[in-house]
């Protein structure tokens, strides 16, 4: 390549946005690294969009659900789930309460405010995680869901988990832990342990509503959340 050809080549490169060149081998490595990082970022964005789209498809499939009797027992609306579709951490509660039934968002009452503080205690924000319930409709009087209601609704939770693919799932309270793990063991025996569940590590702990009635148990939940943080930081 003669001088004129080189000049034209550099001019063309400048038009493409190349600021300069170097004979330093690290320059090529740095450029390659930037390309790889850009590709990784684009892949992450695409994955998040596809996960969000998949979750939206599940919500569309649920529709204005009439699959179990809860739709005849005073339910206002479906409470599907909320948060980051690419979350490493997912919280699963029992069922929507009165505030959730009105707003259509899980954990927005006093228990939800406490859950937000619990999330922040491990250096995350509420929008970093995903929050859902075993069932999507409020049972009358906030009673525990009946077995037939769980059987009908939990496949949608399974689909949410399989789309999000969290590293860690926190089962909030006795009912959620028992329903997910298919056990009758009390939460006092389940918490503090780690279970394998649908490709994630599942950590049962007390429900925030229980903590509002029994604040002394916050210490045990803090121990559980330190375990959660350790799992999140590990390679699993």
LUMKE-183248 format. One record per atom (N, C-alpha, C): residue in three letters; x, y, z. Coordinates in steps of 0.05 Angstrom, whole numbers, plus 32768, in hexadecimal, padded with zeros to 4 digits. Layout:
LUMKE-183248
ALAXYZ...
This chain:
LUMKE-183248
UNK80117FE88000UNK800080008000UNK801280198000UNK800E802B7FECUNK801F80437FEBUNK801380587FFDUNK802080707FFEUNK801880858011UNK7FFC808F800BUNK7FF680937FF1UNK7FDC809D7FEAUNK7FC5808A7FF1UNK7FCA80707FECUNK7FB7805C7FF3UNK7FB3805A8011UNK7FC9805D8020UNK7FC7805D803DUNK7FB680758047UNK7FBB808C803BUNK7FAC80A48043UNK7F8E80A0803EUNK7F8780958026UNK7F6B80908020UNK7F5F807C8034UNK7F6F8068803BUNK7F668053804EUNK7F5F805F8069UNK7F7280718072UNK7F6E807D808CUNK7F568091808CUNK7F53809E8075UNK7F3C80B08072UNK7F2280A18074UNK7F21808A8066UNK7F0980798067UNK7F04806F8083UNK7F1980678091UNK7F16805D80ACUNK7F0B807380BFUNK7F15808B80BAUNK7F0B80A280CBUNK7EEE80A680C7UNK7EE480A380AEUNK7EC880A780A8UNK7EB7809180B6UNK7EC3807A80BCUNK7EB5806580CAUNK7EB6806980E8UNK7EC5807E80F1UNK7EC78084810EUNK7EDF807A811BUNK7EF38070810DUNK7F0C80668119UNK7F1D807F811EUNK7F2480838138UNK7F33809B813FUNK7F51809A8139UNK7F5C80828136UNK7F78807F8131UNK7F8180638132UNK7F9A805E812DUNK7FA58043812EUNK7FBE8042813EUNK7FC7802A8145UNK7FDF80278155UNK7FEC800C814EUNK8007800B814FUNK80147FF2814BUNK80157FE18165UNK800D7FED817BUNK800D7FDF8195UNK7FF97FC88193UNK80027FAF8199UNK7FF07F988198UNK7FD87F9B81ABUNK7FDC7FAA81C0UNK7FC67FAE81D3UNK7FAF7FBE81C6UNK7FB57FCE81B2UNK7FA07FDE81A5UNK7F8C7FCB8197UNK7F967FB78189UNK7F857FA3817DUNK7F757F948191UNK7F827F8C81A7UNK7F747F7E81BDUNK7F5E7F8E81C8UNK7F647FA881CDUNK7F507FBA81D9UNK7F387FBD81C6UNK7F3E7FBF81ACUNK7F287FC28199UNK7F177FA88198UNK7F247F918199UNK7F167F788199UNK7F057F7681B2UNK7F107F7F81C9UNK7F027F7D81E2UNK7EE97F8E81E1UNK7EEB7FA681D5UNK7ED47FB881D3UNK7EBE7FAB81C2UNK7EC67F9E81ACUNK7EB37F91819BUNK7EA47F7B81ABUNK7EB47F6B81BAUNK7EA87F5581CAUNK7E957F6081DEUNK7E9E7F7681ECUNK7E8D7F818201UNK7E737F8C81F5UNK7E757F9981DEUNK7E5D7FA481D0UNK7E4A7F8D81C9UNK7E557F7781BFUNK7E457F6081B8UNK7E377F5481D0UNK7E467F5381E7UNK7E3B7F4881FFUNK7E247F5A8209UNK7E297F748208UNK7E147F878211UNK7DFB7F858200UNK7DFF7F8381E5UNK7DE87F8081D3UNK7DD97F6681D9UNK7DE87F5081DEUNK7DDC7F3781E5UNK7DCC7F3981FEUNK7DD77F478213UNK7DC87F49822CUNK7DAF7F598228UNK7DAF7F6E8218UNK7D977F7D8213UNK7D837F6C8204UNK7D8C7F5E81F0UNK7D7A7F4C81E1UNK7D6D7F3781F3UNK7D7E7F2C8205UNK7D747F178217UNK7D5E7F23822AUNK7D647F3B8234UNK7D517F478246UNK7D367F4C8238UNK7D397F56821FUNK7D207F5B8210UNK7D117F41820BUNK7D1F7F2C8204UNK7D127F1381FEUNK7D057F078217UNK7D137F0A822FUNK7D077F018248UNK7CEE7F11824FUNK7CF07F2B824BUNK7CD97F3C8250UNK7CC27F35823EUNK7CC87F308225UNK7CB37F278212UNK7CA77F0D821AUNK7CB87EFA8223UNK7CAE7EE0822BUNK7C9C7EE28244UNK7CA47EF48257UNK7C937EF8826EUNK7C787F058266UNK7C7A7F178253UNK7C617F24824AUNK7C4E7F0F823DUNK7C5B7EFC8230UNK7C4A7EE78223UNK7C3D7ED58238UNK7C4B7ED0824EUNK7C3F7EC18264UNK7C277ED18270UNK7C2B7EEA8274UNK7C167EFB827FUNK7BFE7EFB826CUNK7C037EFD8252UNK7BEE7EFC823FUNK7BDF7EE18240UNK7BEE7ECC8244UNK7BE27EB28245UNK7BCF7EAF825EUNK7BD87EBC8274UNK7BC67EBB828CUNK7BAC7ECA8286UNK7BAE7EE18279UNK7B967EF08273UNK7B877EF9828BUNK7B6D7EFC8289UNK7B5C7F0382A0UNK7B537EE882ACUNK7B657EDB82BAUNK7B637EBF82C0UNK7B497EB782CFUNK7B3E7EA182C5UNK7B267E9582D2UNK7B2B7E7782D7UNK7B457E6F82D9UNK7B4B7E5282DAUNK7B457E4682F6UNK7B457E56830BUNK7B3D7E4C8325UNK7B287E5D8331UNK7B1E7E568349UNK7B087E648355UNK7B0E7E80835FUNK7B277E878361UNK7B2E7EA0836DUNK7B237EB8835DUNK7B1E7EB58343UNK7B137ECB8334UNK7AF67ED1833BUNK7AEA7EBF834AUNK7ACE7EC38353UNK7ACD7ECC8370UNK7AE47ECF837DUNK7AE57ED4839AUNK7AF07EF083A1UNK7AEC7F038390UNK7AF37F1E8397UNK7B0D7F28838CUNK7B1A7F18837CUNK7B337F228370UNK7B2E7F3A835FUNK7B407F4E8362UNK7B3E7F668351UNK7B4D7F628336UNK7B657F598338UNK7B757F568320UNK7B8C7F418324UNK7B987F39830EUNK7BAF7F27830EUNK7BC77F378319UNK7BD77F2B832AUNK7BF07F378333UNK7C067F248329UNK7C117F2C8312UNK7C237F1A8304UNK7C3F7F18830FUNK7C4D7F2E8310UNK7C697F2E8319UNK7C757F48830FUNK7C8B7F50831BUNK7C987F698314UNK7CB67F688318UNK7CC57F778308UNK7CE17F78830DUNK7CF27F7382F4UNK7D0B7F6D82F8UNK7D1E7F6982E3UNK7D1B7F4D82D6UNK7D147F4C82BCUNK7D117F3182B0UNK7D2A7F2182ADUNK7D417F2E82B2UNK7D5B7F2082B1UNK7D687F2082CDUNK7D577F1F82E2UNK7D607F2082FDUNK7D6F7F078306UNK7D847F0B8316UNK7D927EF58322UNK7D847EEC833CUNK7D737EFD8347UNK7D667EF88360UNK7D487EFB835CUNK7D397EE78365UNK7D1B7EE78363UNK7D0F7EE1837EUNK7CFB7EF18385UNK7CEC7EEC839EUNK7CD07EE18397UNK7CC87ECC83A5UNK7CAE7EC083A1UNK7C9E7EC083BBUNK7C887ECD83BBUNK7C767ECD83D2UNK7C5F7EBA83CEUNK7C4C7EBD83E0UNK7C357EAB83E1UNK7C207EB383CDUNK7C147ECB83D1UNK7BFE7ED483C1UNK7BFB7EF283C5UNK7BED7F0083B3UNK7BE97F1C83B6UNK7BD87F2283CFUNK7BDD7F3983DCUNK7BCC7F4383F1UNK7BB97F5883E7UNK7BAD7F6783F9UNK7B9A7F7C83F1UNK7BA67F9283E1UNK7BBE7F9C83E9UNK7BCB7FB283DAUNK7BD37FA883BFUNK7BDE7F9083BEUNK7BE77F8583A4UNK7BCF7F818391UNK7BB97F78839CUNK7BA17F73838CUNK7B977F8D837FUNK7B9A7FA3838EUNK7B927FBD8383UNK7BA57FC8836EUNK7BBF7FC68374UNK7BD37FD28362UNK7BDD7FBF834CUNK7BD97FA5834FUNK7BE27F92833BUNK7C007F8D833CUNK7C0D7F948352UNK7C2A7F908355UNK7C2F7F81836FUNK7C407F6D836FUNK7C467F5E8388UNK7C567F6E839CUNK7C507F6A83B5UNK7C5F7F7583CBUNK7C617F9483CAUNK7C4A7FA083CCUNK7C497FBE83CCUNK7C3F7FC983E7UNK7C357FB983F9UNK7C2B7FC28412UNK7C427FC58426UNK7C3C7FC38440UNK7C507FC68455UNK7C657FAF8452UNK7C5C7F97844DUNK7C6E7F818449UNK7C807F868431UNK7C757F92841CUNK7C857F988404UNK7C9A7FAD840AUNK7C937FC1841BUNK7CA77FD58422UNK7CBE7FC98432UNK7CB77FB68443UNK7CCC7FA88452UNK7CDD7F97843FUNK7CD07F8A842BUNK7CE07F7A8418UNK7CF37F8C8409UNK7CEB7FA48402UNK7CFD7FB783F4UNK7D157FBC8405UNK7D127FC0841FUNK7D287FC58431UNK7D3A7FAD8433UNK7D2E7F958433UNK7D3E7F7C8433UNK7D507F7A841AUNK7D447F818403UNK7D537F8083EAUNK7D6A7F9483EBUNK7D647FAC83F5UNK7D797FC183F6UNK7D8F7FBA840AUNK7D897FA9841DUNK7D9D7FA18431UNK7DB37F908425UNK7DAE7F84840EUNK7DC37F748401UNK7DCD7F8383E8UNK7DCA7F9D83E9UNK7DD57FAF83D4UNK7DC97FAB83B9UNK7DAF7FA583B9UNK7DA07FA483A0UNK7D887FB883A2UNK7D7D7FBD838BUNK7D647FCD838AUNK7D4D7FBC8382UNK7D357FC58388UNK7D1D7FB58382UNK7D1C7FAF8364UNK7D247FC38353UNK7D237FBF8337UNK7D387FAB832CUNK7D4B7FA3833DUNK7D5F7F908335UNK7D557F738336UNK7D407F6F8346UNK7D367F53834BUNK7D1B7F4F833DUNK7D117F37833FUNK7CF67F318335UNK7CE67F26834CUNK7CCD7F30834EUNK7CBB7F288364UNK7CA17F1D8359UNK7C997F068364UNK7C817EF9835BUNK7C757EEA8373UNK7C5E7EDD836EUNK7C517ECD8382UNK7C4A7EB18376UNK7C457E9E8388UNK7C3E7E83837FUNK7C247E858370UNK7C107E94837AUNK7BF77E98836BUNK7BF47EB58364UNK7BE47EBB8350UNK7BE27ED68345UNK7BC97EE5834EUNK7BB87ED9835DUNK7B9F7EE68366UNK7B9D7EE68384UNK7B927EFB838FUNK7B8F7EFD83ACUNK7B797EEA83B6UNK7B807ED883C9UNK7B6C7EC783D6UNK7B5B7ED883E9UNK7B417ED283ECUNK7B307EE283FEUNK7B3B7EE2841AUNK7B3B7EFA8426UNK7B447EFC8442UNK7B617EF68445UNK7B717EF6842FUNK7B8D7EEF8430UNK7B937ED3843CUNK7B807EC18438UNK7B847EA68441UNK7B997E998430UNK7BA47E828439UNK7BB77E738429UNK7BA97E688410UNK7BB77E6783FAUNK7BAC7E5B83E2UNK7BA57E3E83E6UNK7B8F7E3683DAUNK7B877E1983DBUNK7B987E0983C7UNK7B9C7DEF83CCUNK7BAD7DDF83BBUNK7BA57DE0839EUNK7B8B7DE08398UNK7B837DE1837CUNK7B8A7DFC836FUNK7B8A7E12837FUNK7B927E2C8374UNK7BB07E2C836EUNK7BC07E20837FUNK7BDC7E1F837AUNK7BE27E0E8362UNK7BD57DF78360UNK7BDA7DE5834AUNK7BD37DF2832FUNK7BBE7E03832FUNK7BB67E108317UNK7BC97E27830FUNK7BD37E358323UNK7BE27E4E831DUNK7C007E4B831CUNK7C0B7E37832BUNK7C287E36832DUNK7C377E318312UNK7C2A7E2482FEUNK7C387E2282E5UNK7C417E3D82D9UNK7C327E5282DEUNK7C3A7E6C82D4UNK7C527E7682E3UNK7C547E7082FDUNK7C6C7E77830CUNK7C847E688301UNK7C807E4E82FBUNK7C967E3E82F0UNK7CA07E4B82D6UNK7C8E7E5482C6UNK7C967E6182ACUNK7CA57E7A82B1UNK7C9D7E8A82C5UNK7CAB7EA282CCUNK7CC87E9C82D4UNK7CCB7E8882E6UNK7CE67E8082EFUNK7CF77E7682D8UNK7CEB7E6682C7UNK7CFB7E5B82B0UNK7D037E70829CUNK7CF47E86829AUNK7CFB7E9C8288UNK7D117EAD8294UNK7D0D7EB482AEUNK7D207EC682BBUNK7D3A7EB882C1UNK7D397E9F82C7UNK7D517E8F82CEUNK7D627E9C82E4UNK7D557EA282FBUNK7D657EAE8311UNK7D7A7E9C831CUNK7D8F7EA78327UNK7DA27E978336UNK7D977E8D8350UNK7D887EA0835DUNK7D7E7E9A8378UNK7D617EA2837AUNK7D517E908386UNK7D357E96838CUNK7D327E9783AAUNK7D257EAC83B5UNK7D1F7EAD83D1UNK7D017EA883D4UNK7CFA7E9283E2UNK7CDE7E8B83E8UNK7CD67E9A8401UNK7CC37EAC83FFUNK7CBB7EBD8416UNK7CA57EB08425UNK7CAB7EA5843CUNK7C967E9A844DUNK7C917E7C844AUNK7C837E72845EUNK7C7D7E568460UNK7C6F7E4B8448UNK7C5A7E5A843FUNK7C497E4E8429UNK7C597E4D8410UNK7C677E628408UNK7C767E6283EFUNK7C8C7E4C83F0UNK7C9A7E4A8406UNK7CAF7E368408UNK7CA37E1A8406UNK7C8E7E158414UNK7C817DFA8414UNK7C767DF383F8UNK7C6A7E0783EBUNK7C5F7E0383D1UNK7C747DFD83BCUNK7C8A7E0C83BDUNK7C9F7E0883A9UNK7CAF7DEE83AEUNK7CB47DE883C7UNK7CC47DD083CEUNK7CB47DB783D2UNK7C997DB983D0UNK7C887DA283D4UNK7C8E7D9483EFUNK7C8C7DA48404UNK7C927D99841EUNK7C7E7DA58432UNK7C7B7D988449UNK7C6B7DA2845FUNK7C7D7DAC8476UNK7C977DAC8472UNK7CA97DB58487UNK7CA47DD2848DUNK7CA57DDA84A6UNK7CA17DF684AEUNK7CB87E0784A4UNK7CB27E2184A1UNK7CC67E338497UNK7CDE7E3584A9UNK7CD97E3184C3UNK7CF07E3184D6UNK7D047E1B84D0UNK7CFB7E0684C4UNK7D0D7DF084BDUNK7D197DF484A1UNK7D0B7E028490UNK7D147E068475UNK7D287E1D8472UNK7D247E328481UNK7D357E4A847DUNK7D527E438487UNK7D647E52847BUNK7D807E4D8481UNK7D8C7E378470UNK7D7C7E2B845EUNK7D867E16844DUNK7D847E1F842FUNK7D927E11841EUNK7D937E178402UNK7D897DFE83F3UNK7D757E0283E1UNK7D6A7DED83D1UNK7D6F7DF383B4UNK7D717DDE83A4UNK7D727DE18387UNK7D567DE0837CUNK7D507DF4836BUNK7D347DF78361UNK7D347E038345UNK7D2C7DF38331UNK7D297DFC8316UNK7D427E0C830CUNK7D597E018312UNK7D727E0D8309UNK7D7C7E23831AUNK7D6E7E2A8330UNK7D777E3F8342UNK7D7C7E34835EUNK7D887E45836FUNK7D8A7E3E838BUNK7D737E4C839AUNK7D647E3C83A9UNK7D4C7E4783B7UNK7D527E4983D4UNK7D4D7E6183DFUNK7D527E6683FCUNK7D377E6F8408UNK7D2C7E5E841AUNK7D137E668428UNK7D1A7E7A843FUNK7D087E8C8444UNK7D0B7E9E845BUNK7CEF7EA78464UNK7CEE7EB6847AUNK7CD57EC08484UNK7CC97ED58471UNK7CAE7ED58471UNK7CA07EE98461UNK7CA27F04846EUNK7CA47F1A845EUNK7CA57F34846AUNK7C8E7F3B847CUNK7C767F318475UNK7C5F7F358486UNK7C627F2884A2UNK7C707F1184A2UNK7C767F0484BCUNK7C897F1584CCUNK7C9C7F2284BEUNK7CAF7F3384CCUNK7CA27F4B84D9UNK7C8D7F5584CCUNK7C7F7F6C84D8UNK7C727F6584F2UNK7C6A7F4B84F5UNK7C5E7F42850EUNK7C737F388521UNK7C8A7F2F8516UNK7C9F7F238527UNK7CBA7F2F8520UNK7CBE7F488527UNK7CD77F56851FUNK7CF17F498528UNK7CEF7F38853DUNK7D077F2B8547UNK7D127F188533UNK7D027F0E8520UNK7D0B7EFC850BUNK7D1A7F0984F5UNK7D1C7F2384F5UNK7D2B7F3184E0UNK7D487F2984E0UNK7D537F2284F7UNK7D6F7F1984F9UNK7D737EFF84E8UNK7D5F7EED84EAUNK7D627ED484DAUNK7D5F7ED984BCUNK7D4E7EEC84B5UNK7D4B7EF38499UNK7D657F00848FUNK7D717F10849FUNK7D8B7F1C8497UNK7DA07F068492UNK7DA07EF284A2UNK7DB37EDC849EUNK7DAC7ECE8483UNK7D927ECA847EUNK7D8A7EBE8464UNK7D937ECF844DUNK7D907EE9844FUNK7D977EFB8439UNK7DB57EFD8435UNK7DC47EFA844AUNK7DE17EF88447UNK7DE87EDF8437UNK7DDA7ECA843CUNK7DDE7EB1842CUNK7DD77EB6840FUNK7DC17EC4840BUNK7DB87ECA83EFUNK7DCE7EDA83E1UNK7DD87EEE83EEUNK7DED7EFF83E2UNK7E067EEE83DBUNK7E0D7EDC83EDUNK7E247ECB83E8UNK7E1F7EB983CFUNK7E077EAF83CDUNK7E007E9E83B6UNK7E017EAE839CUNK7DF77EC7839DUNK7DF77ED88386UNK7E137EDE837DUNK7E257EE18390UNK7E417EE98389UNK7E527ED18381UNK7E477EB98386UNK7E577EA1837FUNK7E517E9A8362UNK7E607E868358UNK7E5C7E7D833DUNK7E447E69833AUNK7E3A7E618351UNK7E247E4E8352UNK7E2C7E358342
